[in-house]
Amino acid sequence: MVEVFRHDLVIVGGGGAGLRAAIAAVEADPKASVALVSKVYPMRSHTVSAEGGAAAVAREDDSLEMHFKDTVKGSDFLADQDVVDYFVEEAPKELTRLEHWGCPWSRDEDGRVSVRAFGGMTTKRTWYAADKVGFHMLHSLFQHSMRYDRIVRYDEQFVTKLLVDDGVVRGVVALDVREGVVKVYLGRAVILTTGGAGKCFPFTTNGNIKTGDGMALAYRAGVGLKDMEFVQYHPTGLPGTGILITEASRGEGGYVVNGEGERFLVTRDYGVGQKAELGPRDMISRAIMLEVQAGRGIKGPYGEYVHLDLRHLGEAKINERLPFVRLLAKTYAGVDPVFEPIPIRPVVHYMMGGVDTDIDGATSLPGLYAAGETACVSLNGANRLGSNSLTECLVFGARAGIHALRHAAASGAGNESRLAEMGAAEQARIDSLRGRKRGAEKIAQIRREMQESMERGCGVYREQPSMQETVRDLDRIKKRFADVSLEDTSKVFNTELTAALELENMLDVAEAVAIAAAGRRESRGAHACRDFTTRNDQEFLHHSVMFLEGGVPRLDRKPVTITRFQPEERKY
């Protein structure tokens, strides 16, 4: 029999959104029992790698209305405006609360919190702690969570299945990576906070753990994945590794230049206007690709790239404001930005789409909630503004934690014997996969083909023929995955087994991205289609929703909530 653990609330994922949800839940009800079930130790969650900052109104020259309009405009009018209203109102409260919990926001000489410029924003509103914001934010949340003995951590638990009984989520099944056995975590509500799915692509800022686990769990359980076609490319990643060079580099005054040393965002019309380097990420990524295609890039071993030039900022400012950028550039690109420009190219950074939730984080499946990058609450629409996402983890992580706990308090317990049987069946499935040497396919080859096809069909620029070809590729690749071979029969830290389970998740998520992309016959935000170069509000001012029914994907749609800011041409 599998081991069973019982809690009121089960949170899957121990990053920023998961920790914030756990804290909110136990603060709402100190007697509540909360399980934090994470694939990695919480401080290894991907939140830790965020560099630039978190957005919230902080100064007299800013306002909630300005933050609202910047976010809606940045989303190319696909954000739900009631969600944006709530977000901008709660954002300053959450960042102030985080400081009370120990986050060392950088400060001006007069004692006020420092704010820096970020792309697509009309004024400086990004709070920062040098260029290690994710680390300080996650550390503060983690330390604060340890005050509550009702939050019980289960690290290195890879959740592989949602337990659904009588149409209600009752818990999860997880592979204990340390022991190689399956365990069941029962809860009257479950929150998914596992992050995005950047590893579906070959070049990404995302760590290896970002494999769409939570999205795939919800998708297979019948919950829709919303706006999956919108994949954000960050314009400044290192070629080869995909390591992020934070947008704060441009916020502090860095220049983007081509192989001729030209600041092409200033000298050429790429739609960013006077914002230049501080234009939205989707526009700058497209501009870089066009410069390279025009022959003005720089050739390198990982393809062509352009430069990010920080030399004019001077060593003192770089060391004070961007010390981690300097370290990354020296370590992984072999250049010192004090003396040389940094090679950059657009790389996959963030999924605007995710598990379809309402403003409370609730999904269509009773008892299931989601928050953070795993979820699509429709804050970001077709394009996310930099520094909104860290704040989103706090605002909607907290709201999901509170509302999931309310659901748990009003729900009865499931049939434990049936749920344990489901856990045992999942153990049998995983055992059959472990060390399955009879297969003819290799994990690495399938993963590489998936990533290459996603880059071709769902990259910065897209075309109907290549998107349709990616859909066909993924259908073939998914069938080949059924014949995958695994050599490692060990139980303890069997990384080949976890790689296979992650690939299974990525294939489902990648297919949802490709089908949704092929179905949107317009250009909007991060979805730039060469066949349909303009935005078409008449036909496509709607959310795309992907469903998996009997193993077959289905594309649907739902309306966008527009309260007061009517769609207009997106110009900067």
N, C-alpha and C positions, 0 to 999 in steps of 0.2 A: 504493500500500500504506500501511496505517496504521503509525504508529510504535509500537514495542513496548518496554516496560520490564520487566525481570525482577527479582523479589525473592523472598525466602523467605515473607514475610508482607505482606499488603496491608491497611491499616486505612483505612476510609472514614469521614472525619470527624476534625477536628482540635481538638475541644473537650476538656472534662475527661476523659471516658471514653477518648477516642481517644489523647490524649497519655499518660494513665496506662498504657494497654495497650502503647503503643510503648516506654515506658521499662521496663516490666516484662519485655517480650520481650528487649530488648537486654541487660538486666542478667542475665537467665537464660542468655543465650548471646551473649557479646560479638561473636561472628563472624556472627551472624544479620543479614541485610539486611532492613530494614523500610521499607516505603513508607507515608507518611502522605498520603493523597489527600483533599483538602478543597475544598469548594465555595467557601470563603472563607479569607482569612488567619486562622491559628489564633486570634489575639487578637480577632477579630471573631465568633468562635463564641458561641453564646448563653449558654454558661456564664458569660461575663463579666458578664451582667446580673443574676445572682443577688445578692441583697442581705443576707439575714438571717443565715445561718450554716450550719454543718455539725454534725450530731449525733454524739456519742460520749461514753461514760461518762468523767468526769474528776474527780469529787469523791467524798468518803467517804460522803455521804448518797445516793449513786446506786449502781447495780449493773448488771451485764450482764443479770441476770434482770428487773430493772425495765424496762430498755430493750427487752428481748425482749417482755415482756407489753404494754407500751405500743404497740409496733409491731403486734403481732398483734391487739390490741383495736382499734386505730385502723383496721386493714385490714378491720374487720367480719368477722374470722375467715376471710378468703379468702387470706391470706398463707400460703405454704408454710413451715412452722415450722423445718425444717432449714435453709432459706435464711436465715431471720431469725437463728437461732442463730449461724451463721457470720458474718453481717453484724455483729452487735453485738460479737462477739469481735475482729474485725479492725478495726473502726472506730477505736478509740483509737490503734492502731498506725499507721494510715494518716494520721490528722491530725497525729500527732507527727512522722512522716516528712516530711510536707508542711512543717512548721515548719523542719526541718533543711534543706529545699530553699529556704527563704526566705520562707515565708508568715508575715506579721507578726500572729499572733493577738493580740488585745487581752488585756491582763493586769491583774489586780488589784494593789493596792498591795503585797501580800505576795509578788508575783512569780508567783502561780499564773495559769494560763490562765483568762480570764474566760468564764463561761457565762451564757446568758440563757434565759428561759422561752420555750417555743414551744407551740403548741396541741396538746392531747391528750397531753402528757407530764406525768408525776407529779412531776417535779423539773426543775431547770435543768440542761440538758445540751447546749445548743447553743453551740458555739464560734463566735466571730465576730471580724472585723477591722473595727470600726466597722460601717457598713452597706454595705460594698463587698467582701463576702466573695468573690463570684464572680470579680471582677477580680483580687484578690490570689491566689486559688487558681490561676486560669488562668495568670496571669503567672509564678507559681512553677513550675508544670508546664512551661510553654513554655521558660522560661530553662533549666530542668534538662535538658529534652530536647535542647537545643542543645549539650550536652556530648558527645553521641554522634554521631559521623559516620556510624554505620551506620543512623541514622534519616534517611531522605531525604524531604524535603517536596516535595509537588506541590500548590501552591495554585491556587485558582480552576479546579478541575477538577470538573465536575458529573458524577458517576457516574450513568449511565443504564441500565446492564445488568450483571447478573452473568454471568460466563462459566462455564457448566456443561458438562462433557464427561464422558461415561460415568458420569453421576450424581454427579460430584464437582465442587465449586467450584474453579476454576483461576485466577480473577482477575476483573477488572472492565473494563468499557469506560467511558470518561469523555469528555465534551465539554470540550475546553480552551477555556474562555470567552474567554481572551485572544486566541486564534488562530482560533477557530471550526472547529477540526478535531477529529476523534475520535482518542483515544490508547488503547492497550491496556496495562493493568498486570497482569502475570502474577504469581501467587503461589500457593504450595502450601496457603495458608489465607487466608481473608478475614474481617475483623471489621467489622461495621457499627456505627458510633457517630455517627449523623447527627442525633440528638435526636428531638424529638416532632413533633406535627402540629397545633399550635394554630391555624395559619392556615386550617384547615378551618372555623373559626368567625369571626364578624364582630368580636367583642370579645375580645381575648386579650392577655395579657402578653407573648406570644411575639414575637420578631423575625420579619421577613419571610422569613428562611431556613428557618423551622421548617415545612416542607411535607411531612413524612412520607416523605422520600426513601428512607431505609433500610428502613422498614416495607414500602413498595411494592415495592422490589427483591426482598425476601425473599418477599413474598406472591405475586408473579408467578412466582417460581421454585419454588413449591409448598410453601413453609414456612408453617406456621400463624401467625396473629396471635392472641394470647391476651388475654382479658379487655378487649377493645377498648371495651366499653360503658361502662367506668369512666373518665370524663373529669372531672378535678378543676377545679372553679371556685374560684378564690381570692376570698375575700370582699372584699378591699380593692384594687380596681383603679380607676383614674381613668375616669370616664365619657367616652365619645368615643374616647380614645386607647387605653384598656386598659392603660396603663402601671401597673406594679406598685408599690404602696405596701407595703413589706415587712411581714411578720408580726412582725418585730422591733419595729415601732411599738406593737403590742399587748403584746409581751413586755416592753417597757419601761414599760408601764402605761397605754397609750392606751385611750380609751373609744370604743365604737361607740354612737351615739345616733341616734334617728329625728328626724323633722321637728319633734317637740314637745320635743326635748332630753332624751328619756327613754332611759336605758340599758336597752333592752328585753331584752338578754341576761341582765340581772339581775332585772328586774321581771316578766318573763313566762317561762313554761315552754317552752323550746325544746330541752330535752334536754341542755343543757350543764352544768346544775347550778351548783356554786360556781366552776367554771372560767370561766364568763362569757365574756369576750373571748378567753380562751385555750382555748376548746373546739375540737374538730376543724373543719377547713375546710368539710367538707361540711355540717355542722350549722349553722354560722354563715351560710354562703351561703344555705341554705334559710330561715333566720330572717329575713335581710334581705329576701328575696323576699316572704315572708309579711307583713312590716311594710309594704312598698310596696303589696301587694295590698289591705291593710286600710286604705289611705288615709293612712298615717302617714309616707310618704316626702316627698321634696322634688322638685318638678318642675324639669326642666332641658331644655336643647336636645337631649340624647341620652337622654331618658327619665328616669324617676324614680330617685332615689338616697337614701342616708342619709349620715351624717357620721362621720368618724373624728376625735375630738377629742384633741389632744395639748397643749392650752394649759396644763393644770395641771402638766405636766412641767417647764415653765420653759425659758427660752432656753438656759441653760448646758447642761442635760442634753440637749436636742435637738441642740445644736451638737456635743456630745461623742459621743453615741451614734447620732444619726440625721441627720447633716449632709446626706447624699444625699437623704433623704426631704424635708428642707426645700427643697433645690434643685429637686427634681422638682415639688413642690407649687407653688412660686412660678413655675416656668417653664411648666408644662403645665396647671395648674388656676387660676393667677392668685391664689392665696391663700398667705399666710405662716402656717404652722401654729403659730408662736409666738403669733399674735394671732387666728387664725380656724380653724375646723374644716375638714377636707379632705373634699370630696365623694368618695364611694366607691360602687361597685356590684360585684357578683360578675362576674368575667371568667374565661374559660378560661385555665388556667395550666399544666396538666400532664396527660400521658396515663399513667394507671396501666397500661394495656395496651401491647402491643408485640409484637415478634418473640418467639415462644415459644422459650425456651432452658432448658437445665438449669442447675445451680448453677455449672458451668464456663463458661457462656456458649455452649455448643454447641447448634446447632439440629438438626433432623431431617435436614438436607442435609449430607452429609460435607464438611468443609472450611469450612463457614460458621458464624461466631460472631457474637454481638451483645452490646452492653453499653450501660449508661446508659439514657436515656429511650427510645432506640430499642428496647430489649429489654424483655421481661417475664420476669424471672427469678422473679417472684411474691414479691418482698419487700413490695410495697405493697398487694396485694390489691385491695379495693374502694375504698380511700381511703388516700392517702399522708399520713403525718405530716410537717409542715414541718420542713425541715433534714435529713431522712434522705436526700434525693435527691443532694445534693452528695457526701455520704459514699459513697453507692451507686456513683457514678461512679468513685470511687477504688478501693473494695473489689472491685467486679466488673469494672471495667476492667482492673485488675491481674491478676485471675484469668483473665479471657478472654485476655489477652495471653500469659500463660504456657502455657495449655492449647492455644491456637491454634498457638503455635510448636512445641509437642510434636507436634501433628498434622502440621505442615509438615515437621518433621524425619523423620517416618515415612512420608511420602507421596512418590510419584514425580512426575515432571513430566508435564504433559498434552501432548497433541498440538498443538504450537505452530502448525503451519500451519492446522489446523482452527480454533483459537482466533483466529488472525489473520483468518480468513475471517468469523468471527462479528463481529469488530470492524468489518470492511469493510461488512458488512450493516447494522450499526447506523449507520455513517456515511451510508449511502444513505437509511436511514429518517429521520435527522435532516435531511439535505439536502432531502428531499421535504417536510418540514414548514416549513423556513425559507422565508419569503417566499411562502407558499402563499396567494395572493390570491383564489383561486376560491371559498373557503368563505363561508358566509353568517352564521356565528356569530362573536362577539367574545369574547376571553378574559375581559375585565373583566365582561361581563354574565353569563357562565357561572359565573365565580368568585363573583360577588355572589349569584346565585340559590342556589348550593351553600351558601354561608355562612348565608344567611337561613333556608334549609330546615333546616340543622343546628341553628340556634338555636331554631327552633320545635319540632322533634321531639326533639332530644337536649340540651336545656338543663338548667337546675337541677332543674326539675320536668318529668316526662315522663308521657305518656298513650299508651295503645296506638294510638288512632286517629291521633294526630299522628306517632308513630314510624313507623307503617306508611305514612303519607303521605310522610314523608321518604324511606323506602326506595323508593317509587314515583318520587318526584321525582328521586332520584339516578340511577335507571335511565334515566329520560328525558334527564337532563342529560348522562350519559355518552354516550348515542347522539348527542346534539347536538354534543358535543366533536369527534366524527369529522369534522364539517363546519366546524371553526374556521378562521378566516382570519387570516393574519399578513402584515403589510405590509412589515416590515423584512427586506431581503435581505442585509444586511451580515453579515460573519463576526465581526468584532472586537466583543466585549462586546455581543452581540445580546440585550438584556434581554427583548425580546418573545419570543424563542425559549425562553429559560430559563423565562420565566413560563408558557409553554405546557407545557413538560416538567414543571414543578412542579405545575401544575393537573392534569395527567394522574395524577400521584402522589396528589394530595389526593383526587381523585374515587374512586380505589380504596380509600384508607384511610377516607374518610368513609362509604362504603357499608358497609365492614366494621363500623364503629362502629354505624351505624343498625340493621343486621340483628342484630348481637349484642344491642343494647339491646332491640329488639322481642322477642327470644327469651327475655329474662330477666323472668319474670312474678312479680316480687317487688320489694321495696325493700331495697337493701343498699348501704351506703357512699354513693358519689357517684351511684348509680343510684336516684333517688327517683321511684317510679312511683305516680301518683295512683290508678290502677286496682287496684294491689296494694300496699297501704300497709305491710305488715309483711314482715319477713325470713322466708324459708321454707327452713330448713335441710334439711328432708326431701326437697325436690325440687331445690333450687338451690345446695346447698353443693358447688359444682363450678366449675372454670374453664371459660369459654367459649373455643372455638378456632374461628377462621374460616379456611377454606381457599378458594383460587381454583382451580377445576378446569375447564380448557377455557374460561376466561373467565367461568365461572358460580360465584358465591359459595356456599359450603356451611358451615353451622354445626354444630360438633361440641362435645364436652365432654371434660374429663379430671378426675380426682380431685384434691382438695386434700390436701396432706401435713400431717397433724396428729400431732404427736409427744407433747405433754403438756398443752397448754392447750386444754381442750375449749370449744367455742362456748358462750357465755352471752349474756344480754341486754347490749347495749352502752349502759351508762349512765355518766354523769360527774357 
